[in-house]
Amino acid sequence: MGDMLWNIDSKKKELFLTFDDGPTPRVTEWALDILSSFDAKATFFCLGKNVEQFPEIYQRIINEGHVVGNHTYDHPNGWKTKDSGYFNNVKHCSELVDSKLFRPPYGKISRSQHKVLKDDYTIVMWDVLSGDFDLSITPEKCLDNVINNSSKGSIIVMHDSLKAEKNLRYALPKMLDHFTSDGFIFKNLGQLY
């Protein structure tokens, strides 16, 4: 399934930060404040059920120049979900999130799901996983994961979720500071189209 987007072929000092699973009160708003302080743009892969619950946070993401993507309505695992149910879940989210970008939850998507969805969406994966959602890793390790594995054009995954909050609060400002000090710009994936 080689037509999924894993990173951006770029010679410039630019990175593509993405957030999954929001919008989440307090966490997403904090992340937006931090991004603003570094003049960084990001792409937020939103869950439809969270957009439904917190439309004002979703609107703030868009108002502040970030881009949104479809992350399904309630985070099903594509490998464990029948295609019809999976497509309905994506469609339900699309009624709330206006985007041609899609990220499968857990990065798990079957060949048949991919075959159908690639006609309507750019399926966005990643080449750098922060691991912020993993409660067994330290905030320092989360930061190291991003700093040690990112290069020009990397698509980085973080999560604006309660589960990831502790690691995110530590790693996000330090990571942004590290790369902006080195001359990198953080762009959203909408700036490619």
VENHU-V145764 format. One record per residue. N is the residue number from 1. RES is the residue in one letter. OMEGA is omega in whole degrees, -180 to 180 (999 if undefined). NEAR is the number of other ideal C-beta (glycine too) atoms within 8 Angstrom. D_LAST is the distance of its C-alpha to the last C-alpha in whole Angstrom. Layout:
# VENHU-V145764
n->N res->RES omega->OMEGA near->NEAR d_last->D_LAST
n->N res->RES omega->OMEGA near->NEAR d_last->D_LAST
This chain:
# VENHU-V145764
n->1 res->M omega->-172 near->7 d_last->21
n->2 res->G omega->-178 near->3 d_last->19
n->3 res->D omega->173 near->5 d_last->16
n->4 res->M omega->-176 near->10 d_last->15
n->5 res->L omega->-179 near->10 d_last->13
n->6 res->W omega->175 near->7 d_last->16
n->7 res->N omega->-178 near->10 d_last->14
n->8 res->I omega->179 near->10 d_last->12
n->9 res->D omega->-173 near->4 d_last->14
n->10 res->S omega->174 near->7 d_last->14
n->11 res->K omega->-177 near->3 d_last->18
n->12 res->K omega->175 near->7 d_last->17
n->13 res->K omega->179 near->7 d_last->19
n->14 res->E omega->180 near->12 d_last->16
n->15 res->L omega->-177 near->13 d_last->16
n->16 res->F omega->-178 near->15 d_last->14
n->17 res->L omega->178 near->11 d_last->16
n->18 res->T omega->177 near->17 d_last->16
n->19 res->F omega->178 near->15 d_last->19
n->20 res->D omega->164 near->13 d_last->20
n->21 res->D omega->179 near->13 d_last->23
n->22 res->G omega->-5 near->17 d_last->23
n->23 res->P omega->-179 near->13 d_last->23
n->24 res->T omega->180 near->13 d_last->27
n->25 res->P omega->180 near->8 d_last->29
n->26 res->R omega->-176 near->7 d_last->30
n->27 res->V omega->-180 near->14 d_last->28
n->28 res->T omega->-179 near->16 d_last->25
n->29 res->E omega->177 near->10 d_last->26
n->30 res->W omega->-180 near->9 d_last->28
n->31 res->A omega->178 near->15 d_last->24
n->32 res->L omega->177 near->12 d_last->23
n->33 res->D omega->-179 near->8 d_last->25
n->34 res->I omega->178 near->11 d_last->25
n->35 res->L omega->180 near->15 d_last->21
n->36 res->S omega->-177 near->9 d_last->22
n->37 res->S omega->177 near->7 d_last->25
n->38 res->F omega->-176 near->11 d_last->23
n->39 res->D omega->-178 near->4 d_last->20
n->40 res->A omega->175 near->11 d_last->18
n->41 res->K omega->-178 near->10 d_last->15
n->42 res->A omega->176 near->13 d_last->14
n->43 res->T omega->-177 near->16 d_last->13
n->44 res->F omega->176 near->15 d_last->16
n->45 res->F omega->-169 near->14 d_last->17
n->46 res->C omega->171 near->17 d_last->19
n->47 res->L omega->-179 near->13 d_last->22
n->48 res->G omega->-178 near->16 d_last->23
n->49 res->K omega->179 near->8 d_last->27
n->50 res->N omega->176 near->13 d_last->26
n->51 res->V omega->179 near->14 d_last->24
n->52 res->E omega->-178 near->8 d_last->27
n->53 res->Q omega->-172 near->6 d_last->29
n->54 res->F omega->-175 near->12 d_last->27
n->55 res->P omega->-178 near->8 d_last->25
n->56 res->E omega->177 near->6 d_last->26
n->57 res->I omega->176 near->13 d_last->24
n->58 res->Y omega->-179 near->15 d_last->21
n->59 res->Q omega->179 near->8 d_last->21
n->60 res->R omega->177 near->10 d_last->21
n->61 res->I omega->-178 near->15 d_last->18
n->62 res->I omega->-178 near->8 d_last->16
n->63 res->N omega->-177 near->6 d_last->18
n->64 res->E omega->171 near->9 d_last->18
n->65 res->G omega->176 near->5 d_last->15
n->66 res->H omega->-179 near->13 d_last->14
n->67 res->V omega->179 near->13 d_last->11
n->68 res->V omega->176 near->14 d_last->13
n->69 res->G omega->180 near->16 d_last->13
n->70 res->N omega->179 near->15 d_last->16
n->71 res->H omega->-175 near->14 d_last->19
n->72 res->T omega->-179 near->15 d_last->22
n->73 res->Y omega->-176 near->10 d_last->24
n->74 res->D omega->166 near->8 d_last->27
n->75 res->H omega->176 near->7 d_last->26
n->76 res->P omega->175 near->11 d_last->28
n->77 res->N omega->-177 near->8 d_last->28
n->78 res->G omega->-179 near->13 d_last->27
n->79 res->W omega->-176 near->7 d_last->29
n->80 res->K omega->-175 near->6 d_last->32
n->81 res->T omega->176 near->10 d_last->31
n->82 res->K omega->-177 near->5 d_last->31
n->83 res->D omega->-177 near->10 d_last->28
n->84 res->S omega->178 near->6 d_last->29
n->85 res->G omega->-180 near->9 d_last->29
n->86 res->Y omega->-180 near->14 d_last->26
n->87 res->F omega->177 near->11 d_last->24
n->88 res->N omega->180 near->8 d_last->26
n->89 res->N omega->178 near->13 d_last->25
n->90 res->V omega->-179 near->13 d_last->21
n->91 res->K omega->178 near->8 d_last->22
n->92 res->H omega->178 near->11 d_last->24
n->93 res->C omega->-177 near->16 d_last->21
n->94 res->S omega->176 near->11 d_last->19
n->95 res->E omega->-178 near->6 d_last->21
n->96 res->L omega->-177 near->11 d_last->21
n->97 res->V omega->-178 near->13 d_last->17
n->98 res->D omega->-176 near->4 d_last->15
n->99 res->S omega->174 near->10 d_last->12
n->100 res->K omega->176 near->7 d_last->10
n->101 res->L omega->179 near->15 d_last->11
n->102 res->F omega->171 near->15 d_last->14
n->103 res->R omega->178 near->14 d_last->17
n->104 res->P omega->175 near->11 d_last->20
n->105 res->P omega->-178 near->12 d_last->23
n->106 res->Y omega->-174 near->6 d_last->25
n->107 res->G omega->-175 near->8 d_last->22
n->108 res->K omega->-180 near->10 d_last->25
n->109 res->I omega->-179 near->11 d_last->24
n->110 res->S omega->178 near->10 d_last->26
n->111 res->R omega->-178 near->6 d_last->25
n->112 res->S omega->177 near->7 d_last->26
n->113 res->Q omega->179 near->13 d_last->23
n->114 res->H omega->-177 near->12 d_last->21
n->115 res->K omega->-179 near->7 d_last->21
n->116 res->V omega->-173 near->10 d_last->21
n->117 res->L omega->-177 near->13 d_last->18
n->118 res->K omega->177 near->10 d_last->16
n->119 res->D omega->-178 near->5 d_last->16
n->120 res->D omega->-173 near->7 d_last->14
n->121 res->Y omega->161 near->10 d_last->12
n->122 res->T omega->-179 near->9 d_last->11
n->123 res->I omega->-172 near->15 d_last->14
n->124 res->V omega->175 near->15 d_last->13
n->125 res->M omega->-179 near->10 d_last->17
n->126 res->W omega->171 near->12 d_last->18
n->127 res->D omega->177 near->8 d_last->20
n->128 res->V omega->179 near->12 d_last->22
n->129 res->L omega->-177 near->6 d_last->24
n->130 res->S omega->-176 near->13 d_last->25
n->131 res->G omega->-176 near->10 d_last->28
n->132 res->D omega->-180 near->11 d_last->28
n->133 res->F omega->-174 near->9 d_last->29
n->134 res->D omega->-175 near->8 d_last->32
n->135 res->L omega->180 near->5 d_last->35
n->136 res->S omega->178 near->3 d_last->37
n->137 res->I omega->-178 near->9 d_last->35
n->138 res->T omega->174 near->6 d_last->36
n->139 res->P omega->179 near->10 d_last->34
n->140 res->E omega->179 near->7 d_last->34
n->141 res->K omega->177 near->9 d_last->33
n->142 res->C omega->178 near->17 d_last->30
n->143 res->L omega->179 near->12 d_last->29
n->144 res->D omega->180 near->8 d_last->30
n->145 res->N omega->-178 near->13 d_last->28
n->146 res->V omega->-176 near->14 d_last->25
n->147 res->I omega->-175 near->10 d_last->27
n->148 res->N omega->-174 near->6 d_last->28
n->149 res->N omega->-178 near->9 d_last->25
n->150 res->S omega->174 near->10 d_last->22
n->151 res->S omega->-177 near->5 d_last->21
n->152 res->K omega->177 near->9 d_last->18
n->153 res->G omega->-180 near->12 d_last->15
n->154 res->S omega->169 near->13 d_last->17
n->155 res->I omega->-174 near->16 d_last->16
n->156 res->I omega->178 near->13 d_last->19
n->157 res->V omega->168 near->11 d_last->20
n->158 res->M omega->-177 near->16 d_last->22
n->159 res->H omega->174 near->14 d_last->24
n->160 res->D omega->-177 near->15 d_last->24
n->161 res->S omega->179 near->12 d_last->27
n->162 res->L omega->-179 near->6 d_last->31
n->163 res->K omega->-176 near->7 d_last->32
n->164 res->A omega->-167 near->14 d_last->30
n->165 res->E omega->-176 near->10 d_last->31
n->166 res->K omega->-180 near->7 d_last->33
n->167 res->N omega->-180 near->16 d_last->31
n->168 res->L omega->-178 near->15 d_last->28
n->169 res->R omega->177 near->10 d_last->30
n->170 res->Y omega->-167 near->11 d_last->32
n->171 res->A omega->-172 near->15 d_last->29
n->172 res->L omega->-178 near->11 d_last->26
n->173 res->P omega->-179 near->10 d_last->27
n->174 res->K omega->179 near->9 d_last->29
n->175 res->M omega->178 near->11 d_last->26
n->176 res->L omega->179 near->13 d_last->24
n->177 res->D omega->-179 near->9 d_last->27
n->178 res->H omega->-174 near->9 d_last->27
n->179 res->F omega->179 near->12 d_last->24
n->180 res->T omega->176 near->12 d_last->24
n->181 res->S omega->-180 near->6 d_last->27
n->182 res->D omega->175 near->7 d_last->26
n->183 res->G omega->178 near->5 d_last->23
n->184 res->F omega->174 near->9 d_last->20
n->185 res->I omega->176 near->9 d_last->17
n->186 res->F omega->-177 near->15 d_last->16
n->187 res->K omega->172 near->9 d_last->12
n->188 res->N omega->-176 near->11 d_last->10
n->189 res->L omega->176 near->16 d_last->8
n->190 res->G omega->-180 near->8 d_last->6
n->191 res->Q omega->178 near->8 d_last->6
n->192 res->L omega->-170 near->5 d_last->4
n->193 res->Y omega->999 near->6 d_last->0
